[in-house]
Amino acid sequence: MKTKLALAAVLAALALTACVKKEEAAAVVDAAATEAAAAATDAAAAATDAAAAATDAAGAAVDATADAVTEAADATVDAATAVVEEAKQ
């Protein structure tokens, strides 16, 4: 009888140890998931910043192109005016 009682106590201790280890493993997994979520949030913020910078750069390129086209058009008008004036003489 004492042997059965001792065996039952050992089995109970083993079961409790297994449960504790299982809970510790879950805590480690939760911590890793939290770290991964934080890293994903940081990456999303960096991507948002990069997209904003790209948008600004594209806007600047559009402005520069518009300025260049305007200057080219003005130069064309000036050249055409000069040709017309020369033809009148």
N, C-alpha and C positions, 0 to 999 in steps of 0.2 A: 504494500500500500504506500509506504514511504517512497519507494522507487517511482511509482506512478505519479505521485504528487511532485517529486523533484523533476521528473521528466516534463510534466505539465508546466511547471514554473519556467524551465529552460525554454520550452516552446513559446510560452507567452513572452519571455524576454526577447527571443529572436524575432517574433512577430512585431513587437514594439520597436525594436531596432530597425527592422525593415521599413516600418511606417515612417519613422523619423528620417531615414535616408531618402525615402521617396519624397517627403515634404521638402527636404533640403534641395533635392534635385529640381523640384518645381520652382523653388525660389531662385535657383541659378538660372533656369530657363527664363523666368519672368524678368530677371535683371538683364539678361542678354537681349530679350525682346525690347525692353525699355531703351537700352543703349542703341539698338538698331533703329528704333523709331526716332530717337533724337538725331542720329546721323542722317536719316532720311529727311527729317525736317530741315537740318542744316543744308543738305544738298539742294532741297527745293528752294530755300532762300537764296542760295548762291546762283541757282539757275534763273530765278526771278531777277536778280541783280544783273546777271549777264544779258538777259533779254532786254532789260531796260537800257543798258549801255548800247546794245546793238540797235535798238530803236532810235536812240539819240544819234548814233553814228549815221544811220540811214537818213535821218532827217537832215543832218548836216550835209550829207552827200547830195540830197535833193536840192537843198538851198544853193550849194556850190554849182550844181549843174544848171539851175535856173539862172544864176548870175552869168555863167559862161554863155548860155544861149542868148541872153539879153545883150551882152557885149558883142557877140557875133552878129546879131541882128542889127544893132546900131552901126557896126562897122560896114555891114552890107548896104545899109541905107546911105551912109556917107559916101561909099564908093559909087553907088548908083547915082546919087545926086551929082557927084563930080563928073561922071560920064555924061550925064544929061547936060550939065552946064558947059562942058567942053564941046559937046555936039552942037549947042546953040551958037557957038562962036564961029 
